[in-house]
C-alpha cells in the first residue's frame, strides 16, 4: 500500500470513530499531521481517545508512534507548519533529552478538531530519575519544586516525557514495577497533598492497578497541573470495572472503533484530575505496534 493510501486509511478510521462520539473530523486539521509524520504508519501504534464530560464533547484525539530515527521531531513539526518556532524552553525539551539518553520511539498527539498538540519521547529501556530531569536546562523549575513530593510518594523513575507546545507544559510518565504500585491510600494522600479533588475509594482502587502515572507541570507555576493514572490496556469492555459513567456514545466508541488487528478491541482507561475536576479518558487502539503487542501479551487481564 502506498504512503498516500496508508494516510487515507487512517483518516477514514478517524472519521468513522468521530461519528461514534458525535464529533466532526476536520480533514484540514488531520491530513497535515499525518502527512508530516506518516512515513511509517503501517508499523506504528495508533490509538484514538476521547474524554468523558460535557466540556470535552466534540473532540477526538489520536496518537501514533514515530521511529527514533527522526532526528528532530520538534524541528520537523515547525518545518511542516504544525507549530511555530519559539525561544521558550518548551522548544528545547526534546532536544535536551535526545542529547543525553537513547530514545526508543516518539509519539505524536493531535485532535481531529484541534490539530497538532504534543510530542513525546519514550525511553522505557533507560528510565531516568527526577534528579536527571531537573538537570536538563529546558526543564521547568516546577519539576525541581516537586521533587520531594514525588520522592515521598514513590514517583521516582520516568519512562516518557510529553511536551505540549500549545499550552507550554511537560508531562512526566512515572513508571511503577509490578510490585511497586502505590496503594490506594497512598494515591489518595498524594492527591490531597497537591490539592486535587478527593476521589472515591473505587477510583483509588482502579488507579492502584496502574503501571504509570502521568504528571503535568508548566513554567508559570510550581503547582502540579494535572495527574493521570492508567491501568494497562485490556481487551474488550467491562463497564462495571470502570470507576465512572461512560455514557452510551463513549461505550459505543470503546466497542466499535475501527481496528486492524484480530480479537477483541484493545482499550485503555485512565482517570485524570485537574483542580476541581475528576474525569475519565478512554483510548481505543486502532493499530498495535510490535512493542504494544508484546506489552499487551505480558499484561495481566482483569477477571470478568
VMD Tcl script that draws the C-alpha trace (Angstrom):
set ca {
  {0.00 0.00 0.00}
  {1.31 3.48 -0.85}
  {2.01 6.19 1.70}
  {-0.99 8.15 0.41}
  {-3.24 5.12 0.80}
  {-1.92 4.48 4.35}
  {-2.78 8.04 5.36}
  {-6.20 7.90 3.72}
  {-6.98 4.66 5.59}
  {-6.18 6.18 8.99}
  {-8.09 9.34 8.12}
  {-11.17 7.29 7.21}
  {-10.92 5.38 10.51}
  {-10.80 8.69 12.38}
  {-13.91 9.89 10.55}
  {-15.75 6.67 11.42}
  {-14.68 6.92 15.06}
  {-15.70 10.57 15.25}
  {-19.23 9.64 14.23}
  {-19.44 7.26 17.18}
  {-18.87 10.12 19.66}
  {-20.73 12.88 17.84}
  {-17.62 14.72 16.67}
  {-16.84 16.09 13.22}
  {-13.48 15.17 11.69}
  {-11.77 18.18 10.09}
  {-9.55 16.76 7.36}
  {-7.71 20.08 7.07}
  {-6.55 19.51 10.67}
  {-5.81 15.79 10.34}
  {-4.06 15.48 7.00}
  {-1.21 17.94 7.76}
  {-0.26 15.88 10.84}
  {-0.45 12.53 9.08}
  {1.41 13.87 6.05}
  {4.17 15.33 8.25}
  {4.78 12.23 10.40}
  {3.15 9.38 8.46}
  {6.14 7.72 6.78}
  {5.94 4.62 9.00}
  {2.20 4.36 9.68}
  {1.94 0.62 8.80}
  {4.38 -0.18 11.66}
  {3.07 2.41 14.13}
  {0.97 2.07 17.22}
  {-2.14 4.16 16.55}
  {-4.68 4.94 19.24}
  {-7.83 7.09 19.30}
  {-9.04 8.74 22.51}
  {-11.99 10.62 23.99}
  {-12.52 12.23 27.37}
  {-15.75 11.97 29.34}
  {-17.61 15.09 30.38}
  {-19.63 17.79 28.62}
  {-16.62 20.11 28.35}
  {-14.78 17.54 26.21}
  {-17.57 16.84 23.73}
  {-16.75 17.40 20.07}
  {-13.09 16.35 20.05}
  {-11.43 13.05 19.24}
  {-7.72 12.74 19.95}
  {-5.31 10.39 18.22}
  {-1.71 9.42 18.85}
  {0.78 7.39 16.87}
  {4.39 6.32 17.21}
  {7.24 7.66 15.11}
  {10.66 5.92 14.89}
  {13.51 7.40 16.89}
  {15.45 7.72 13.64}
  {13.65 11.02 13.09}
  {16.44 13.31 14.25}
  {14.43 16.35 15.38}
  {10.64 15.82 15.62}
  {10.02 19.32 17.01}
  {12.06 20.96 14.25}
  {10.21 18.78 11.76}
  {6.84 19.90 13.16}
  {7.94 23.54 12.81}
  {9.19 22.99 9.26}
  {5.87 21.37 8.33}
  {3.88 24.30 9.71}
  {2.27 22.35 12.56}
  {3.62 24.69 15.24}
  {5.70 27.84 15.34}
  {9.32 28.17 16.40}
  {9.79 29.64 19.86}
  {12.56 30.84 22.16}
  {10.62 29.43 25.11}
  {12.33 26.45 26.81}
  {9.43 24.23 25.73}
  {11.01 24.15 22.28}
  {14.24 22.61 23.62}
  {12.94 19.82 25.86}
  {13.08 17.00 23.31}
  {16.49 18.08 22.03}
  {17.88 18.12 25.58}
  {16.56 14.61 26.18}
  {17.82 13.29 22.84}
  {21.34 14.59 23.53}
  {21.57 12.64 26.77}
  {19.59 9.39 26.51}
  {18.69 6.88 23.81}
  {15.06 7.20 22.77}
  {13.06 4.11 21.81}
  {10.38 6.00 19.87}
  {8.48 9.26 19.66}
  {4.73 9.80 19.86}
  {2.70 12.42 18.02}
  {-0.53 13.59 19.65}
  {-3.25 15.56 17.86}
  {-7.00 16.15 17.70}
  {-9.38 15.93 14.75}
  {-10.55 19.46 15.59}
  {-7.61 20.99 17.45}
  {-4.88 19.65 15.17}
  {-1.29 19.07 16.29}
  {-0.82 19.17 20.08}
  {2.12 17.29 21.57}
  {5.27 15.25 21.05}
  {6.59 12.56 23.38}
  {9.99 10.97 23.89}
  {9.66 7.36 25.09}
  {12.70 5.75 26.72}
  {11.49 2.72 28.73}
  {14.84 0.93 28.47}
  {16.76 3.83 30.06}
  {14.35 5.29 32.59}
  {15.58 8.43 34.32}
  {15.29 9.77 37.85}
  {13.76 13.14 38.66}
  {17.23 14.48 39.50}
  {18.31 13.66 35.94}
  {15.38 15.58 34.51}
  {15.94 18.56 36.79}
  {19.45 18.83 35.35}
  {18.08 19.48 31.86}
  {18.43 23.21 31.05}
  {14.98 23.35 29.47}
  {13.06 21.59 32.26}
  {10.63 23.86 34.16}
  {11.53 24.79 37.74}
  {8.26 23.19 38.84}
  {9.86 19.75 38.41}
  {12.55 20.58 40.98}
  {9.95 22.26 43.20}
  {8.01 19.00 43.41}
  {10.95 16.60 43.59}
  {10.46 15.91 47.29}
  {6.72 15.36 46.79}
  {7.47 12.83 44.04}
  {10.03 11.04 46.20}
  {7.66 10.79 49.20}
  {5.02 9.12 47.06}
  {7.20 6.67 45.16}
  {7.32 8.62 41.90}
  {10.97 8.04 41.07}
  {11.54 6.64 37.55}
  {10.40 8.41 34.39}
  {9.90 6.39 31.18}
  {8.46 9.09 28.93}
  {8.23 12.87 28.67}
  {5.49 14.63 26.75}
  {5.71 18.22 25.54}
  {2.59 20.31 24.90}
  {3.69 23.22 22.72}
  {0.33 24.96 22.70}
  {-0.09 25.12 26.48}
  {3.64 25.14 27.30}
  {3.63 22.21 29.67}
  {5.53 18.96 30.12}
  {4.16 15.61 31.27}
  {6.32 13.14 33.15}
  {5.32 9.48 32.90}
  {6.45 7.79 36.10}
  {6.80 4.02 35.89}
  {5.94 1.54 38.66}
  {7.26 -2.00 38.73}
  {4.68 -4.79 39.23}
  {5.45 -4.80 42.95}
  {5.86 -1.04 43.26}
  {2.38 0.24 42.50}
  {1.21 2.77 45.10}
  {-1.55 1.58 47.38}
  {-4.98 3.26 47.11}
  {-4.45 5.15 50.36}
  {-1.08 6.42 49.14}
  {-2.63 7.69 45.91}
  {-5.30 9.48 47.92}
  {-2.67 11.07 50.16}
  {-0.73 12.27 47.12}
  {-3.81 13.83 45.53}
  {-4.75 15.57 48.78}
  {-1.26 16.95 49.22}
  {-1.23 18.56 45.79}
  {-4.76 19.96 46.04}
  {-6.68 17.65 43.71}
  {-10.29 16.51 44.30}
  {-10.87 13.76 46.84}
  {-11.58 10.52 44.93}
  {-13.96 7.76 45.92}
  {-12.42 4.51 47.14}
  {-13.45 2.75 43.94}
  {-11.48 5.27 41.89}
  {-8.40 4.85 44.09}
  {-8.55 1.07 43.72}
  {-8.77 1.49 39.94}
  {-5.76 3.85 39.95}
  {-3.81 1.36 42.10}
  {-3.68 -1.04 39.13}
  {-1.66 1.46 37.09}
  {1.88 0.83 35.93}
  {2.41 4.52 35.18}
  {1.31 7.91 36.48}
  {1.29 10.97 34.25}
  {2.11 14.26 35.99}
  {1.79 17.55 34.08}
  {3.68 20.71 35.05}
  {4.44 24.08 33.50}
  {6.82 27.02 33.63}
  {4.43 29.60 35.08}
  {3.58 27.94 38.40}
  {5.13 25.44 40.83}
  {1.78 23.64 41.07}
  {1.12 20.22 39.59}
  {-1.45 20.95 36.90}
  {-2.81 17.50 36.07}
  {-2.48 13.91 37.29}
  {-3.48 10.74 35.46}
  {-3.38 7.07 36.41}
  {-3.99 4.42 33.75}
  {-4.03 0.64 34.30}
  {-2.61 -1.45 31.43}
  {-4.67 -1.86 28.24}
  {-7.29 -4.60 28.25}
  {-9.25 -6.46 25.60}
  {-12.95 -5.69 25.46}
  {-15.02 -3.54 27.78}
  {-16.43 -4.30 31.21}
  {-18.34 -1.16 32.32}
  {-18.50 -2.50 35.88}
  {-14.70 -2.34 36.07}
  {-14.59 1.36 35.13}
  {-14.96 3.85 38.02}
  {-17.44 6.21 36.44}
  {-20.27 6.51 33.97}
  {-19.05 6.26 30.40}
  {-22.19 7.37 28.61}
  {-23.68 5.49 25.65}
  {-21.60 7.25 22.98}
  {-18.31 6.54 24.75}
  {-19.29 2.93 25.42}
  {-20.07 2.58 21.71}
  {-16.66 4.09 20.94}
  {-14.92 1.54 23.19}
  {-16.74 -1.35 21.48}
  {-16.96 -0.29 17.84}
  {-13.95 1.86 16.98}
  {-12.29 0.54 13.79}
  {-9.22 -1.65 14.27}
  {-6.80 -3.53 12.05}
  {-5.94 -6.44 14.36}
  {-7.75 -9.64 15.30}
  {-9.58 -10.32 18.52}
  {-11.49 -8.03 20.85}
  {-11.00 -4.29 20.89}
  {-7.99 -3.20 22.96}
  {-8.87 -0.30 25.26}
  {-7.10 1.78 27.86}
  {-8.99 3.68 30.56}
  {-7.40 6.47 32.55}
  {-8.66 8.56 35.45}
  {-7.47 12.17 35.45}
  {-7.54 15.06 37.88}
  {-7.16 18.78 37.46}
  {-8.02 21.27 40.17}
  {-11.72 20.98 40.84}
  {-12.39 18.14 38.41}
  {-12.03 14.39 38.01}
  {-12.75 12.75 34.66}
  {-12.13 9.64 32.58}
  {-10.20 9.24 29.35}
  {-10.91 6.29 27.09}
  {-8.37 5.23 24.47}
  {-9.14 2.58 21.86}
  {-6.33 1.09 19.80}
  {-6.72 1.20 16.02}
  {-3.34 -0.45 15.33}
  {-0.89 -2.26 17.62}
  {2.85 -1.97 17.14}
  {5.09 -4.95 17.79}
  {6.11 -3.40 21.13}
  {2.49 -2.81 22.12}
  {1.54 -6.38 21.27}
  {4.37 -7.61 23.47}
  {3.33 -5.39 26.38}
  {-0.29 -6.41 26.00}
  {0.62 -10.09 26.00}
  {2.61 -9.63 29.20}
  {0.00 -7.54 31.00}
  {-2.44 -9.45 33.25}
  {-6.04 -9.12 32.07}
  {-8.67 -8.36 34.71}
  {-11.06 -11.15 35.66}
  {-14.60 -10.69 34.36}
}
mol new
graphics top color blue
foreach p $ca { graphics top sphere $p radius 0.5 }
foreach p [lrange $ca 0 end-1] q [lrange $ca 1 end] { graphics top cylinder $p $q radius 0.2 }
display resetview
